[in-house]
């Protein structure tokens, strides 16, 4: 009879400790061996060969390893990426040793420490002027409320305040945790809407919903004046697809109001984002660096770091394969230490893969994409079909968070 041997995936220290408890390991053994069960592959980009060689030698001395370019050993290359490979215990020991060394290793050790801390975060709290919004026990569902005639999926559905209120009530009945109200389409090829028209579309609607419900409202806009008036009317979150780049006054409005802000990655504008060359040298790396820069700029503008949410911008200046890769590797954005918002609802790539042309019929593709997003770390999903996706998210959450 063959021995019963199987692989044991371990994605957290908690899982490692539970595995050993089931075996009956002594508490001191669990404390000692738990960090050895979690393996990390950590990429550091653009180091000098001298520094890379030190890292490799230190990791080898601890029983781990580090991959460097061929030209690093004889310093024939100017820069090299370094791939650190080791258990949690080895990485933490390396951080301790590197923190005592010159040549910039102390800063690298500090960055690694912050990275591991961010990757282990499982709960966040957003603070609005009206409430605290917890992001820990389950993924929140943000319902899309487009007061636009030309949105790719539901343009023209809401043409007056009463229709907007009815749709808001429908989304709340289906279980929406947040409503995202927008008055300007961000579909590929969309042109900007005049300020006065955007204000007319969203401000009275937000004021009405805020008066008749207690749901947190988000304003989906790139204009500071729209955000300001929407907040005065009752909005509590700013969802800015330009990540505060579209209007120089947006950061001041957000900081003054004390509201959370969703920072999204997009190349170009809705009118240009899907035109020309969509290639990235490093898809995840470029988007991560962009979002890290926007977090820094937002924080330096007075917006509380704890009130920032990141969105990789699926469908905004990305190919079909890019969108799939972002979903599969979404967990890498946890390195930023902020909650992740994902919008995949009814988007073109889901129809392209499933063979469905009409956006309203892309529910199965959306459901699969939402599942992937939740399993890989999304804290908020932005969707049109709230009732169905609420159930999908509940199932994905149960799988992701089972103990």
N, C-alpha and C positions, 0 to 999 in steps of 0.2 A: 504493500500500500504506500502511495506517495505521501510525502509530508505536505501538510496544508500550509502553503506559502502564498502570500499575496502582497501586492504593493499597498502602501498606506499613505495616501496623500495627506499632508499636514500643511494647512495654510495659516495657522495662528498658534501662538503659545498656548492658548486655551485648549485647542484641539490636542496639542502634544501632551499637556498635563492630563487631560481626560483619558487619552489612550493608556497612559502609564497607571492611572488610578484603576482602570479596568483590569490591568494585569496584576495589581496589588503591590506596586512599587512603594517603598518607604517614602515618606514626605521629603526627607533630605535628598533622596535620589531623584525625585521628581523635580525639585528645585535645581539640582545640578544638571540633569540631563535634558530638561525641557528646551533650553536654548540651543541644544545640539541637534534637535529634531527639525528646526526651521532653517532651511537653506536659502541664502540670498545670492542673487547675481546682480551686482550694482555697477552701472556704467558711469565712469567719469570721463568727460570729453576734454580734449585739448590740453594735456599736461606736457611739461618738458620731460625729455627722456630721463634726466637725472632723478626727478621726482617719481616717475613711473617705476624706475628700477628699485628705488627704495621701497615703494609700496609692494612690489612683487616679492622682494626678499623678506619683508616683514610678514606678509601673508603666508609665504612658504614656511617660515619659522614657527607659525601658529598652526600649521597643518592645513591651511587653506591654499589658495593660489590666486594669481592675477595674470590675465592675458594682456600683453602689450604688443605693439607693432614690431616687425622684424628689425627695423632700424633703431630700436630703442637701446639695445645692448651696447652698441658701439657709438651711440649718440649721432648716427648719421642722418637722422630725421629731426626736424625742428620740433614737432609736436606729435603726440600719440594719444589715442583714447586708451583707457585702462578699464578692463572688465574684472572687477573683484568678485571672487567666488569663495563662499564660506558659510559656515553655520552662524546662527545668531551669536553664539558664544565667541566664535573666532572674530567676527566683525566687531563686536563690542570690545574685545581685547585689543584689536588693532586700533580702534578709536582711542583707547587709553594710551597706547604707545605713541601713536602719531601725534597726539596732542602735546607731546613733550619735545617734538622735533622741529628743526628749522625748514627752510625752503618752501614755506606755504603749507606744510603738512598740518599745522595746527588749525588753519582755516578749513582744510579738507576734512579733518576730524570733526570739527564743529558742524559742517554741512552734512556729513554722514549721520551724525547724531540727530540733527533736525529731521533728516529724511526718514530715519527709522521711527522717530516719534510721530511724524505725520502719517506714515503708512499704518501705524497701529491705531489711529483715531477711528472710533466707531460711532461717536455721537457729536453733534453740533447743536448750537442754539442761536437762532436769529432773533434779534430784538428790534421790534418796530415801536413807533410811538404808542401803539395800543396794546401790544401783547408780546409774549415770547413764543417763538415757534420752534418746537423741538424736532430735531432730525436725528433719530436714533433707533427707535423700535421698529419703524417701517418706512418704506418709501412713500413720500407724499405725492399726490396726484394734482397737477396743475391743469385746470381746464381752460381751453382756448376759447376766447370770446372776441371774435373779429368783427368790428363795426366797420367793415370795408366792403366796397363793391367788387374788388378785384383780387382777393386772396386766392391762392391756387386751389384750395379745397372747399372753402365755405363762403367765398365772396358773394355779397348780395343777400345773405341770409338775414342780416340785421340792417334794417333801413330806418328804424326809428327807436326811440327810447323804450317804448312798450315791448317791441320785439326783443330788444336787448335784455330787458328785465326777465321776460319769459324764458329766454335761452339760459340766462344765469340761474334761474330757479330750477330749470331742468338739469343743468350740470350739478347743482348742489344736491338735488334729489338723488342723482346717480353716484354721489360720494366725493365730489371735488373738494380738496383741502384748500386750494388756492384758485382764484380766477385771474387769468391774465388777459387784460383788456387792451386791444390794439386798434388804432385807427389808420394805420399805414401798412400796406402789404410789403412783405419782405421776400416775396416769391422771386425767382430768377427773372431778371428783366424788368422788374418793377421800378417805376419812376417815383421820386419824392412827392409827397402830398404837401400843399401849402399849409403853413402853420394854422391859419384861421380855420381851415376845413378840418384839420386833424383835431383841433380843440373842440369844434362843433360835434364831431363824431364821438368823442370819448368822455369829455368832462361831465356833461349832464347825465350820461349813463352811469358813470362811476358814482356820482353823487346819489343817484337813485338807488343803486345796489347797496351802497354803504348805509343808506338810511333804512333800508328794509331787510338787511341781513347782517350777520356778524362774521362773514367770511373774509379772510385776508385778501386784498385786491392788489394785483400787480399791474403796473402800467408799462406796456410794451411800446417804447418810443425811443427815438434818437435825439429828440429835441428837448432842451432844458426847460423851456417855457411850458411845454406840454406836461413834462414831469412835475413841474412846480404846481401848476393848476390842478393836475390830477391828484397830487398829494393833499392839497388843500380841500379837495372834494372827497377824500377818503381813501386814496390808494396808500399802500404801506410798503411796497417793493417797487424798485425800478428794474425793468428788464431791458437792457441796452445792447442791441446786437453789434454796436460799434465799440463796446467796452470803453465808453467814455471818450472816444476819439472823435465822434461825429459833431459834438457841440462842446466847445471849451468851457461852457458854464455848467455843464451837467454835473461834474464832480462837486462843485460848490453847492448846487441844489441838493444833492444827495447828502452831503456832509451836514449842511444846515438843518435838513429835515430829520436826520438820524435814522434813515431807512436802509434796509439791506439792498444790495445791488447785484444783479446777475451780469457777469462779464463774459461776453461770448467772443469766440474767435471767428473772424471772417476776413478773407482776402478781397480787397476791392469793396464794391458796394453791391446791393441787390441787382442793380442794372448791369454790372460787369462781372460779378463773381464766378459765373459759370462759363465765361468766354476765355479764349486763349489757352495758354498752357496751364494745366492744373497740377503739374508735377511738383512734388516736394523732395528736397534732398533727404530730409529726415522728418517724416510726417509727425510722429509723436513728439520728437524733440523740438521741432519748430513751433508746434502749437503749445507745448508745455512752456517753452521759453517766452512766447508771446503772453500767455496768461500770467506767468510769474512777473513779467514786466508790468502788466496792467494792475496786478495786485499791489505791487510796490507803488505805482503812480497813484492809485486810488487811496492807499493808506497815507501817502505823503500829502494828499489833498484834504485829509481830515476825516475820511470815511473809516469807521472802525473795521479793523482787519477781520474781526469775528462776524461781521455783517456782509462779507463778500462771498459770492457763490460763483463757481466757474462753469462754463459751458463750452465744450470743444467745437460746437458749431457744425454738427452733422448736417450735410447738405448745403453748406455755405462755402462755396469755393473748393469742393472736394469731388473726386470721382466716385463711382459706385464702390470700387475696391477700397478707396480711402475710408468711406463711411463704414464698411464692414470691418476694416482694420481698427478703426476708432472704437467700435463696439467691443471687439475682441480684446483690445488692450486698454479699455477704459480705466481699469484699475491703476494704470501708471500715473494717472492724473491725481491720485490720492497723495502723491508725493508733494503736491502743492499745499496740503494741509487744510483744504477748504471743501465744503460740500459740492457735489457735482450735480448739475442740472442737465438733462438730456432731452432733446426734442427730435423724435423720429416719426411722429405721427403722420401717416398717409403720405410720406415723402416719396419722391420719384424713385429712389433706389429700391424701395420695398416693392413698388409696382414693376420695376424693371426685372427684378429677380423672380417674382411670382407670376409675371405675365398679366398683370392687371393694369389697365390704362386709367380707369376712372378713380380719382383719389378717394372718394367715399367708399369704394369697394376694397381698399387695401388693408382691411382690418386684420387679416391673418398675418400678413407681412409685418404690420405694425406690432402685433402681439408678440411675434418672435423677437423682433428688435427690442421691444420693451423688456422682455424676459432677459435677454442678454445684458441689457443696460443695468437692470436691477441686480443680477447675479454678479456683475463686475463692479458694483460699487456706487451706482447712482443713488442720490438722496432725494431727487425730485425728477419726475417724468412729466413732460409737457405734452398733453394729448387732446384730441378732439372728441374721441369716443370714450368719455369718462367712465360710464358704467362698465363696459367690457374691459377696459384697461385697468380699472380698479381691481377687478377680479384677477386679471392676469398678474398684476403687481403683487397682490396678496399671496398668490401661489408661489411666485418667484421669491418673495420675501421669506416664505416658510422654508423653502429649500436653502436659501442663503443663510438664514439665521438659526437654523435648527441646532440644538445643543445636544 
